[in-house]
Amino acid sequence: MDFKINLKEFKINYQTKRKVLILLLGLFLIGTSLEIGYYIGKERVICEVCPPQDLDFSLFWETYNKLKTDFYKPEKIDDKKLLYGAISGMVGSLGDPYTVFLSPDETKKFMEDITGRFEGVGMEIGIRNKILQVVAPLEGTPADKAGLRAGDQILKINGKDTSDLTVEEAASLIRGPRGTKVTLTILRKGWESPKDIEIERALVEVPSLTWKLIGDSVAYVKIYQFSEKASLDFTKISVQILASGADRIIIDLRNNPGGYLEVAKDIAGFFLERGDVVVIEDFGKEETRQEYKAGGSAIFLDYPVVILINEGSASGSEILAGALRDDRGIKLIGQDSFGKGSVQQLETLREGAALKVTTAEWLTPKGQTISEVGLKPDIKVEMTEKDYEEDKDPQLDKALEIIKGL
């Protein structure tokens, strides 16, 4: 269809011209603003890998706006918490209990944990088979004194169900100022029903390790965690062990929840030849595996050694135990380890937040996966309820029996 305009009949008065000019000017300014905004926004892009262009975020903003306009108690809406909650939900959708977003407060608490000084009950917790449980109560802490054990399931924290909590959320509820109390609802293997255990929080200062001479020849080394100072502490005690006359060593990694990879690798270097593989980092897919090798003094290379493990031995403990077993044939005594064999990298984010993200899995030098399955002892020795009650240690007794025969 042709559309013709008769210019003679199309008369434009002054007011109409003025409105058209204003409209054109407005359109020009809007276009210019959008273009400037685009380039400014482009300079502020902080993601190296941006979302797919076909991913529509309008649902997110629609939900946000509905909350702002419709929620019955608007004074309870905290925009920062909404943001953190949204990020946590995104990370949690991956279904990996070790990949978590840490708010600034949670990041601060996490950094306190790995330095070995904080206020709380003193235990490592984790999620196994989708159930929150005690990985290991740390030596001499309120959790240890209250009788908590590796493998205890934590069903409630102060009456709050734990089934939907992340490890960090649970840790935040358990931790608190010294002198205050927390009640944990615990279910233990062999119990018919859960029990409430009240624990008073305290200032927790966890030692990295201790050692003592048993008899005339056995150095018993207890490593509590692979904290920042554990490498230096082990160097110090190695001098004492050499001067003690001990000619064999028991390494106790029971209830050691792990810590820094480099620290575990450094300690392995006292027992392995330089260049021996300590652990393999497997990134999955077809990426090249990373081997971490011993580079220490190897001063205990010729010492007979046995290692104690249990269900509270995790992460760095499993790395050290697996390396000494695979490279030197050192016997593991006790119970199956926890099976924390994934690699987390801590990425610092803006505003003091952080992302702890799983990037790979650990394999022992012979290629055995640690994740979920853990390490099985060469000599299995259970700890019974009666052993705990009577303060007996059949696992250590067996270790002494074996080491004296080497």
C-alpha angles and dihedrals in degrees: 000000000000116000114201129183121210102216092196090060095042103084120177118199126204097265092053092051090051092052092049092051092049090049093050092048091050092051090050093051093047092050092048091049092051091050093048090045090051093055093044090048091047090057090051097052106126100181121095090191108038123196118271112277091239093057105108114212093183090100090059093051092043089055091046092052092048090053091049093049104031109031107113095225105043091172088070093059111106111184092205092053090048089054094047090046092052092050092046090051091051092050093042092055088074090072094224111130091203097053105080142153114235120206116218091266092048091048090054091050091047091054090050090053095057093048089058099239125098144117117262140072099303112241140119115236132192144167119254123173086355092299124116110235145164110268093185138337107225119240116275095359127129089260091054093046091048089059100250114158139198109274097029110142115229106213099169139012112207087338095309115127112241100201094102099035126108118227090255093050090050092047090052091054094046095047122075145134118314114267094033122106137230128194118216123193104218132192116192130189107268095026117118093211139007122274131210113235118191116207128187112222121233143172103286119209110174118199115226095222147333135199141195138180115250111201114328101308115026121090109201110202119189114194110194098183141339095251127162093273099042095094093055092043091052091050089054096050092045088066090050093048091050090051094045098071093242113149101182135041139214113201112201112203097162113137091005105140095193131243132185119017092213091056093051089048092049092052091047087057090068090062105033136064116260108270097026112136112253099181140343122228110214114197094186127228108057100314119132115265118240118227120205112204135198115257104168137110096276089213092152095045093115097041118108107242138186126185131216118213136168140169089289093060106102144160109341090024091056091047093054094042093046092049095051091045095049098039101038106017091243113173122244116213129192130032138334112292123240100261103233097154104146126107120235125196119199111222115193114223134191122288092028095294124132143197119222103200131181108236104167147345130258121240126188117244089269092052100259114151116234100190114109094345102059125188124309117219120242088222114033117210121172126210111225129206088251091054090056093046093050093040093241125153112200091168093060090042090056091047091054090048092051097042093051090056095054 
